[in-house]
Amino acid sequence: MVLNRRKILLSLAALLALPSVLNAGTVTPLREDWRLQSACKLQADGATITAPGLSTEGWLKTAVPSTVVAAQAAAGAIPDPYYGNNLRNLPGVSYPIGHNFSNLPMPDDSPYRCGWWYRTEFSTPANAGKSERFGLHFGGINYRADVWLNGQKIADTTKVAGAYRTYDFDVTDLLKPGQKNVLAVETFAPTEKDLGINWVDWNPCPPDKDMGLWGAVDLVTTGAVTVRSPMAVTHFPDDSLNTAEVTVYAELHNAADHPVKGQVAGSAAGVRFEQPVELSPHEDRTVVFTAKDFPQLRIHDPKLWWPYQMGKPNLERLSVSFAIEGKVTDEQSVEFGIREITSELTSNGSRLFRVNGKPILIRGAGWSQDMLLRSDESRLRDQFHLVRDMNLNTIRLEGKLETEDFFHLADQQGILVMLGWCCCDQWEHWKDWTPENLTVATASLRAQLLRLRQHPSLLVWLNGSDNPPPPNVERAYLQVESETHWPNPVISSASGTPTSVTGSSGVKMSGPYDYVAPSYWYVDQHNGGAFGFNTETSPGPAIPSLASREKFLPDAQAWPPSTTWSLHYGGGEFVNLKAFNDSMDAVYATPQSAAEYERIAQTMEYDSERAMFEAYSKNKYTSTGVIQWMLNNAWPSMIWHLYDYYLDAGAGYFATKKACEPLHIQYSYDDASIVVVNSTYVAAAGLHASVHVHNLAWKELFSSEATLESSADSSQRVFSIPEALYTSPERIFFIDLTLTDASGHLLSRNFYWVPGTLTTFDWPKTDYTHTPAARHEDLTALMTLPATKVNATAEIETTPRGRELHLHLDNSSAALAFQLHGAIRTESGGLIAPIFWSDNWIELTPGESRTLTALLPDSVSVQPVVQLEGWNIAPQTITPSSTTVKSTGN
């Protein structure tokens, strides 16, 4: 074969400037049968490594995507890095606890200072047509690489640099039809001066800094002209939403060295369109179809895409193809949603988002990928189920730009996605940027926007996180966003710092990230309180259950906690749980065991998480959004999650689920008012609200009832608890709220334990982590609640939803049963997760009975048991009765 090097270099240069080809004519995933080895052990070049017949004995077997450490862990070459101290004992790990290793140079003794080779062999058809073109697509390489195919280097580290770039190489002239082809990629870890993948203070960075082929590798077959990144953008000319004006974009690339005439054709939501196009040799062009030029793209009575709780996330199909003389060279088809997202600054300067013209209070949480970038579609699906179960509508990605599976699920489930770059390392060390950093940053932005832009779930792109970029970088980003026709709002950063280019961001990032008492969210007027749009905030630690802790700690019941526990705290200012623990000691009690610590911690998390979301809901649209930091964890952790690494939901999860329910009744710590929040877009008439206030001895101090109509998307004050009650000597008030519909069906039940005197905050000592208490509230009396007797039974039924466990609870005593929670475990106490409970961490008033329902995972094959615990009941283990089959009718 005669190699036309000039032709390949021209094609390569053009292809490097473009995004990924994901749905081309034929896509052959190169996923299995890879081998991995350190370059220091090989002492060979790419020509030797891609020679046919090379022995790979002693290489690790792996699949792609996989980072180097992920491959080693999967193969058992290293101990599970998530368990105990194993991560710190890996070769070359010398960084201190709580330090983000991505900011440090690689240690001299690290095995990851070397390059690591990925090698695979694959076949191509012997009868490939003359007009066919073959490309290699790389969905993610961290950080640099030399790429070799059949003895030829097709790209080096000057071209392949950037964790978030995608790469497509035309290899038509290098493939061996009908024979084995050998592909090898030598990957190199990012340095501390590269725009790599970092973990800030969330968790440690793996010792390889996530080096390797972390994205998919595909062999793509097309004709001379490829079609990429099709997108349909919607605009509604009026508020009726009866007509949608759709504009279609697609990227064309002519790989041929001669001009090409052809026809671009497609369909959007069943509407056809086409136009002729002539491309110069190796030309890239954006083709556009507007409703003005193609009136059929003015779609009447469209089925709209709505976020969760606003309506149905209806999806449509967009297809775009290119044909030469009737023969299709390439076609791409994607799902899209007919929807329009806009944003504006309110009168108080807050960023308000609208979907299809309707305002939405953003209630979400921050997402993290697995620390080793491992991905599993089933696990992703479970997590989206958890997000919807909590009634959240948004996920924020800070520099973790996830797989296609993630975004497809967001589209299908109606979950909005905030995304943008990460903070705290070279990504925001702009004063230290080299010309290459700017090149990599803009190329990364272009690749990701073109990869993702068609997804209806995307809410906004953030050009910075903790800080906005300087003017030259912000302008470069805005230029890319304009050139790629990004259809959604753009914000300079997640912080409130304005820029000279785009002005006010309309959002804030003023904390807290550590524990604050529930009243904080109502009374704070300058920092993280319920006003404006808070892009990341949290009441801090989230202690996993014993069943979860036993999966990653060798001493899960140690008391006091061992140093092994501390590895699973956060980094930076969060290397210990001091603020949380000091508050626990002062407000409740000093725990005497790990079990007591977990019990009090869960209640603290419930109380403060609920208050955070409820305060923002009460104040809409003075408040326009809140993002809990975080939703999940990259590895087993004791801070910042609503469900833990193993998908086990703790008290903070159920507090969020409660606070964000569609029709909700809640208590306000600032003015003792009772408020009904309607998060749906339909008015609700004939509602009945009630409040009952008791003291510790369960004497009723106050009660009231009201009938009301709740307007769509509203927050309505119903009544207030008398101020005189708070001047009484009572130490704690129990506040029991109910909301029913016109037929008496329970819509919302909410229960509070409120101190007679709230926390006094030491405002001058506020820092970015939290505001400390000058005087703590007093809830110590909860430690001596009278014992109660709760009778519990359970059975399992098979229903259309799956296997459901019903837990029946009856408080037969004359005292309150406080913070009851059921945990479904194996008979030996092992974790079963995720479990989808109707409610949990509840109170049972004297004589009250309730039934809780739990949906079991499909994977559960063992007989589960229920562990029932609470503050003032004896722990019980309940074995459900034999499974019965519930008739579903015809």
N, C-alpha and C positions, 0 to 999 in steps of 0.2 A: 504494500500500500504506500502510495506517495503522499506524504504529509504536507498539506498546504498550511504552513505555520502562519502566514499573514492572515489567511481567512479565519483561522481559529482565534487568533488574537483579536481581530476585529469583532468577531461574534462574542468573544469573552468580554470585551470592554462594554459592548452594548448590553449584554445580559446582566453584568454586575450592577448596572444602574437601575435594574427593574426588580419588581417583587417576585414572589414565588409563583410557580405554576402548580396549582393544586388539583384542578379538575380538567386537565387537558385531555386530548383524544384518548390516550391510553396512559394510565399511571400504574407502574409496577413498584410497589413498596419494596425497598431493600431493607427489610427489618430483621430477618433471622440470619443465622449462620455467619456472624461476625466473630473475629478473633481480636484480642487486645493484648498489647505488650508494651513495656517501657522501652523507649528508644535507647536508654543507657544499657540495656541488656542485649540489644541487637547489634549496634555498631554497623548498621547497613543503611544504604540510601534507598530512596523510593523506587528506583529502577530495579534494584535487587528484590525489594519486598513485593513489587507487583509482577515479578517474574512468575510464569506458570509453574506449578509443581513445588513451590516453596513449602518446606515443612513448617507447620505452626505448632508442633509439639511443644508443650510447656506454656503456650499462650492461653489466656483466659477466654472461655467461650462467653459470648454476650449477645444481646439483641440491641438494636438501636431504635429509639433513643435511649441513651444511657450515659451518665457521666462516668468517669473512671472509678471513683470511690463507690458509686452505686453498683457498677459491674463487679467490683471486688467483693462488696457486701453480699450481692446475690449469689456469687460463686462460693461463698464461705472462705474466701482468701483472707478476710479480716473479720474480727468479731463484730456483732451487731453494733454499729456506732451510736445507736440511740439508747443502749442499755448501760445503766450505771456510769462508770468512768471510762468506758471503752473508747469513746471519742478522744479523750485526752491521752490515751495510751497508744494511739496510732503513731507510726513512724513520722518524725518530722513535726509533730505538734508540740510547740513550746509556748504558745500564746497564753496569757493569763485568763482566768475565768472572767467571763463577761466582756471580753474584748472581741471586736469585730475583726477577724483575721484578714478580711479583704483589704483592710487599710494598712497591713503590715507586709514587708517583704517576705518572700518565701524563705523559710529557714534553710541554712546550708545543707542540713542533713535530710531534707525532705525528698522523698522519692518522686515528688511531683514537680521538682525543678526541671526534670527532663521532659522532653516531649513523650507522648504516648501514641502509639500507632493503632489505628483501627483498620482491619483488613477484611475484605469479603470477596467472594467470587460469584459471578452471575452469568447467565447465558442470554443471548439475544437471538431472535429468529434468523434463520439462514436465508429466508426469502423476503427480507425487508425491501420495500419499494424504493425506487430511486428518489422519489419526492419526499420520503420520510426523513424527519429530523429527530435526533435523539438528544435529550438533555438530562443532566444530573441536577436534581433539586436538593438543596440542603436547607432544612427548616430552622436550624440553629446550631452554630459552632461556637464554643466558648474556649479560648478567646481568639487565638490565631491558629492557622493551619497551613500546611503544604498538602496539596491534593494531587495524587498520582493515579493515572489510569493506564494500564497496559504498558508500563515502562516510560510513560511520558508525564512530566509535571504539567498539570493544566492550571494551577494557581499556586501562589506562594503567600507568605505571611504579610507581604505588602498589600495584597489584594483581599485576603481573607483575614479580617480583623474586626471584631465587634460581636458581642454576645447576642445582640438583638437584630443583626442583619440576616437576611436570607440570601441564598446564592443559587444561581442557575447557570450552568455551563453547557454550551453546545459541544457535544462530544461525538457528533455524527462521524467524523473522519477518524476517530480513534478506536471505535468499537470494532470487534471481530465478529461479524455475523455468523451465527451457527456454532460459535465456539465459546469457551470459557473466557470471561473478561475479569480482570483483577483490579479492584479499586482499593486504594489505601489512602488514609488520611492521617497525617501526623499532627496531633493537636497540642497546643501549648497553653498553659494556664495564664490568666491575666496577671499583670503586675499591679502593684498598688497605684500606679499612674494610668491604668487603663479603665475604660468604661465597662466594667465587668458586672457580674451578678453579686450583689451584696445583701447582707441580712441585718444591717444596722444594729439595733439593740434588741431585736426580736429573739435571737438565738445565736449560737456559735455559727461560724462559717466552716464548712467542711475543709479538710486540709488540702484538697486539690483545687479549692476555690471553684468547684463545680465545672472543672475543665472537661472537654470532650464533646461528643456529638449528642447534644441534649435535645435536638429537634430531629424530625423525620428525615430520612434519605430516600429519594424516589428516582426511578428511571422513567422519564417522560417521553412519550412518542407523539409527535405532531407532524403537520405539514410545514411548509415554508413560513407561514404566518401564524403566529400564536395570538390567542386572546387571553387577557389576564384581568383580574380584579374587576369584574363587572359589578356595577352598583346602580341601584334605583333610588333616587332622592325624591321626597314628597314635599309639595307645598300646597296648603289649603288656601284658596283665594278668599274664603269667608268663614265665619264661625259655625255655619251650618254643618260643615264637614261632609256635605253631600257630594262634593266634587273634589277629586285629588288630581293635581297637576304633577305628573311624574317626569323626571329627567333621568335618562340612562347614560351612564359613562362606562367605557371599557378601554383597556390599554392594548394596543396592537404592537407587535414587533415583527418586522420582516427579516428573517434570518438569511434570506437569499442575497447573492451578490449582484442581483439585477432587479429592475423595477417590477412591481407586481400590481395588477389590477384585479379587483375582486369585489365581492358584495358582503357587507356586514348586515346580518339579519338577526332578529331575535324576537322574544316575546316577554312581556311583563304582565303578570296577573291575567294571562290569556289574551292580551292585546299584542298584535303583530306589528313589527316595524322593520325597515331596511333602508340602506343607502349604499351607493357605490363609493369605493375608496381606492385610490392609487397610492402605493407606497414606494418610496425610493429604496435603493439597496441599503439594507441594515437600518432602516428607519424605525424609530419609535414614535407612536402617535396616540393621543387620546381621542377617541371617537365619541361624539355626543349626540344624543337624541333628545330634543326638547318638546314639550307639549305645544309650544308655539309653532314649530316646524312640522310636528307630527301630531295633529289634533287628536288622533286615536289615543294618545297618552294622557288625555284629559278623561280620567276614569270616573264614571258616575256611580253613586251608591257603593262606594268601596267598602270592603271588610277591613276594618282598621286594626292595627296592632296597638295594644294597650299594656302598660305595666300591670303587675299583680295588684289587685284590689281596685284598679281603675276600670277593668274590663277584660276581654279575652285577648290574648296575644296571637291574633290571626296572622298566619304566614302565607305568603304568596311565592311563586316561582319566577325567577328571572333567568333567561337563557340568552346567550349571545354567541354567534358563530361567525366565522369568516370562510368564504368559499371562493375558489378560483374556477371559473367556467363550470360552476355547478358542483364542484367537488369540495367538500368541507375540509379545510386544513386543520381547524381546531374549533372547539366549542367548550364553553364553560356554562355551568348552570348552578345557581345559588338560591337559597331562600332569602326573602327580604320581607320587611313589614311596611305597610302603608301607614306611615306615621311621621310627624314633624316635631322635633325637639328644639325649643328655643330657651333663651334665658334673658333675664333683665335684672337691673338693680332696683330694689324697692325704695320707698321713701326714706328708709333708715339705712340705705346702702348695702342691703343684704342681697346675695345672689339667689334669685328665685327661678326655678326651672318650670317650664310648661311642656306638657305632652299633648299634642293636638289642640293646643290653645288653652288647656285646663291646667291650673296650678297643681303642683304636687309637693307635699312635704317629704323630703328625702329622709328615709330612716333605713340605715344600712350599717355595714360593718366591713372592716378591712380584711382582705384575703391574703393568704400566704400559700404558695406552692410548698410541696414537700422539700425539705432541706437538700435532698439529693436530686431534686427535680424529677422524681418518679411520678408517673401519672397513671391512673386507672379509671376507665370510663365508669365502671360500676360505683367506685368510691365518689367520683364527681357527681353522679346522679344522686347518691345518698345525701351528699352535702347540699345540693340544690333543694332536695326535699326538706332538709333541716332548715334552710333559709326561709322557704315558704311557710313551713310550720311555725316559725317564729313571727310570721306576718311582716317580715322585712321586705323592702322593695328594691334595695340597691346593694351592690358589692363594690368595694373600692380596691383596685389593684395599684399598688405602688411599685412600679418597676418589675412586676411579676406578670408577664404578658401572656401566659397560659396557652393551652393548646386549642385547636379548633373545636374539640369536643366540649370544652368549657363554654365557648361562645355560642355554640349551637344550643346547648342546654339553657343558657341565659335567654336566648331568643325564644325557645319553646316554652320556658317557664315564666316569661314575662318579668325577669329580674334585670333591672338597669345596671349598667357597669360604668363606673368612673375609672379611668385609667390614665397613666402618665408615668414619667420617669421617677426614679428613686432619689432619695436624699443621701447626704452624709458621707459620701466618698468622692471619688474623682468626678462623678456625675454633677456634683455641685461645687467642686473646687475650681471654679472657672479661672481664677487668677493663675492657676498652674497649668492651664490647658495648652497643649501643643497644637499646631495646625492639624495633625492627624486626629486629635480628639474631636475637633469640630467636624472634620470630614466623617468620622465614624458616627458621631451623634446625629448628623443630618441624614446620613445614609440609613441609619437604624430607624429614625423617625419615618422616612419615606417607605421603607420596607414594611414597617408595622401598620402604618395607616392604610397602605394599599392592600395589605393582607386582611385587615379587619373592617374596613370602612362600610361594607355592605350590611353589617349586622344591626338589626333594629334595636338591640338591647343597649347599644353604646350611648351613654348620656353626655359625656364630656371628656376632653383630653386636657391634661394638666402638663404644661411645659416645664414645670419645676415642682418640687415637693415642699420642703421646708423653706426654700427661698426661691424667688423668681430669677430667671437667668438675666445676665447683663444685657444691655441693649443690642449688642452685635449678635449674641446667640439667640435672643428672643426674635429678632428680625429674621435670622436664618431659619428658625423653626416656623415662623409664620409664613415664610416664603414656601417652604415645603408643604405646609397645610393648605395653602392656596393652590399650589400646583397639583396636589392630589385631590382637590375638590372635597376636602374633609367636610362632611355635611352637618356636623354637630357643633355646639359651642366649644370654645377654647378658653382656658383660664391660664394666667401666667404662672400660678403656683397654688399650692394648697394653703398658703399663709395669707395674712392680710396685708402684706407689704405691696404697695402700689409700684408700678413701673412707669418710666417716662414714655414707653411705647404704647401700652394698652391701658394704663391708668389703674383704677381700683379692681381688685379681684372679686370683691364682694363676699369673700369667705374668710374664716379665721382658723387659726391652728394654735390656740392659746391654752391648751391643756384643759383639765388635768389628765394625767396618765396614771396616777396613783390614787389610793383610796381617799375619798371625801365622803362626809356624811350625806344622807339623802337630801337634806334641805339645801345643800350647796347649789344644786341645779336650779333651784327656784330663786334663791336670794342673791347669787352672784350677779353683778351688773357690769363687770369689766373684763372677765376672762372667759371661762368655759360655760357659764350659765346659759339658760335657754333663751338666747336671742341670736339672730344671724344664722349663718351656716357654718357649723363646726365640722371640719373635714376629718378630724381624728381626735378622739377623746375617750376617756375611760375611767371607771373607778378602780382600775388596777388588777391585782392578783385574782386568779381563778384556780382554786386548789382542786385537783382531780380526785375522783373517788379512790378508795382503797383498791378496788378491782383494777382500775387503770394504773395506779401507782405501782402495783405489783408487776405490771408489764414492762416497766422501765427502771425500777429501783430495786436493788437487792435488799434494801432495808426499809420497805414501804411503811412500816409502823414504828420506825425509830422516833424516840422522843427524848431530848430535843432533836430536831432534824439534823441529819448528818451533812457533811460537806458534799456528799453525792447528791443530795437534794439541791444544793445551791447551784450546781452545774446547770440545772434545769429552771433556774430563774432567768431573768433577762440580762442585758448587758448595760454598760454605761452606768447611769444613775439607778438602774434597776437590778443591780447584782445582789441585792437583799430585799426582803419584804418588810423593812423596818416601819415605814409609815403605816402599813396595813396592820402589822402586829401590835404596834403601840396603840393604835385605835382600838383594836380588839381588847387589849388588856384594860384600857380605860373605860370603854363603853359597856362591854359585856363581862369579861373575866379573863384571867390568865389561864389558858388551857393546861391541863395536866396530862394529856395524852394526845397522840396523833389523831385518834378518833374524835376527841372533843374539839381539837383544833379544826378538823375538817367540818364538823357540824356547825360551829360558830362561823367559820369562814363562809360556808355556803349561804347562811342566813344574811351575813353582811353583803355578800354579792347580790343576793336577791333584792334586798332593800334599796341598794344604791343604783343597780342597773335599771330597776323599774322606775325609780324616781327620775333618772336621766332621760329616758325615752318619754315618760309622761310629761315632764316639764316642757320639752320641746313640742309635744303634741298640744298641750294646753295653749301654748303661745303662738300657734301658727296663725298668720304668716308673718308675725314679728320674728319668729324663728322660721327658718326655711329649710333646714336640714341638719342632721346629726349622723356622724359615722362613728360607731363604737370601734375602738382600737383594742382588740381585733376580733374578727369572726372566728378564726381557727389558728392552728399553730403549725409551723414547719417541722417541728419535732416535739416529743413529749415535753410539755412546759407547764409551769405553775403561774403564768401570768397571761393576761390579755387573750382570753378566748370565751366564746359563748357555748361551744362544745369542744371537747378536748381532742387530742391527736387521734385517739381511737374512736372518735365520733360518739363518745359518751356525753350526754347532756346533763349539766349540773344546774344548780339553782338559778344562776344568771340567765341561762337559756329560757327557763320557764317564766322568769320575771319579764324578759323581753317579749316572749310570746303573749303574756298577759297585757303588757303595756301597749302593744301595737295591734291588738285585736280590732276587727272592723268596727264594731260598736262597743264602746268602752266607757266605764264609769271609774273615776279616779279622785283621789284626795290631793289637795294642794298644800304644800308645806309653808308657803309664804303667807297665805291669807285664810287658811282653814276652809276654803271653799270646796264644794263637790262639783265636779265638772263632767259632762258627758261629751266625749269626742267621737264624731262620726268620720271614719276614714274612708267610707265608701262615697260614691258620687250619686247616691240616691237618698232622698229624704226618708226619714223613718217617723211615722206618726204613731200616736197611742202608746208611747213608751212610759214605763212606770219605774221611777227611781226611788230607792230607799236607803237610809243611813241609820245605823244603830251604833252607839258609842257605849262601851263598857269600861269598867276599871279592872284592876288585877283580880279582884274578888268576884268578877263577873256581875257586878251590879250595873244595871243600865243607867247611864247618865244623861243620855239624849237620844232622841229618834225623830225622824221626819220622813215624809213621803211626798212625791210630786209626780204629776203626769205631765208629759212634755212631748213636743215634736222636735226632732233633731234634723236640721237642714243638712243637705248634702255637703260633704267636706267641711265640717264645722267643728268648733269648740265652744261649748255652751255652759255657762255657770248655772247650776240648778239651785243650790242653797248653800248655806255656810253653817259651820258648827259655831255655836255662840262663843264669843271671846271670853266671857266670864268663866267658861269651863277651864281655860288654861291658867287662870289665876287661882285655881283650887290647889290643894296640896297633893293631888294625884300625881304619882311618878310616871305612870304609863297609861295611855289610852289605847284600847283596842277599837278600831273603827272598821265596821263591817258594812260593805256597800253591795247593793244588787241593782241590776237593770234588767227588766223584762219587757217583752213585746206586748202587744194588745191582747194576745191570747194567753198571757202568763208564762210564755216560754222564756227560760233564763238566757239572756244574751251575754251578761257580764257579771262576774262575782269578783270582788276585790277586798282584801283584808290587810289592815295596817296595824303596826305596833309603833305608836308615836310617843316620844318622851314629852313629859310635861314642860320641860325647858329644852329648846333645841340647841344644837352646837353653836357656839360663838366662834367665828373664824378670825384668824390673825391675818387680816388682809395684807398688811405691809410685808409679811414674810412669804407671800405668794411667789413661787418660781414656776418653771415650765412643767414640773412634775405634779404639783398640787398646791392647795392652800392648807396649811396646818390649822389645827384647832387651838384657839386660845383657851377655850373651856369646852371639854367634851360633854356631849349629852350623856344621860345616865339610863342605861337599859339593864343594869345588873340584876334587877328583880326578876328578869326572865330566867335567870339561872336557878331560881327556886320556885318555879311554877309547880302547883300541886300535881301529883301523878294522876294520870287518867287511864281508863281502860277502853281500848279500841278493839272491837271484834272485827276480824278480817277473814274473808273467804275469797276464792278466785276460781274462775273457770276459763277455759280456752274454747273459742268457737272458730270455725272456718267460715269466713264471710267473703263477699265479692272483693273486699279490699285485701284479703289475706287472712292469716291467723291472728285473731284478736284475743288478748287477755283482758278479762273484766275483773277488776279488783273492787270488792264491795267493803265499805268501811262504815262502821257504826260506833259512834261515841256514846257509850252507855253510862258515862259518868256525868257529874254535875259541874265539871270544870272543862275549860278549853283544852283541846289537843292541838299543840303548837308545832308548825313546820313539819307536818307528816310528809314523808316521801317514800315511794316504792321504787325499788331497784330490781330489775329482772336479771337473774344470774343463773349460772349452772349450779348443779347441786353442791359442787365443791367451792362455790363462791366466785367462779371465774366470770369475766366480763362477757356480756352479750350486748352488742351495739351495731347500728343505732336502733333505739327504741323510740317510737313515736307515741308519746302519752297525750291524752286529752288535756291533762293538767297534772301538776306535781308540786311538791313543796307547798302544801295547802294547810288550812286550819279547819278543824271540825269543832263547831260550837257544841255546848252541852246538849245531848240528845239528838244531834244531827247525824244523818246518814248520807253518804255519797258513793257513787260508783265512778271509778276512773277506768278509762279504756286505753290499752296499749297495743299498738300494731307491732308484731314481731317481725324480725328480718326473715326473708325467705330462706336464708342459709342455715337457720337454727333447726337442727335435727334432734337435739337432745331435749329431754324434759326439763323445762326451766322451773325455777322457783322464784318467789317474790320475797325479797327482804324488805320488811316494813320497819322504818325507824322514825323517830321524832324526838323533840326536845324533852317531852315528859311522858313518854310511853316506854314500856319494855320492848326491846327489839323482838320482832317476830319473823319467822320464816314460814311462808305459806306455800304449800304444794297445790297447784291448780287441779281441779277435778278433771276427769277424762275429757279429751277433746270431743266436742259434739259438732255436728254439721248443721248449720243454719240454712234453712230452705230459702232459696232466692226466687222461687216461683218460676213461671214459664217465660 
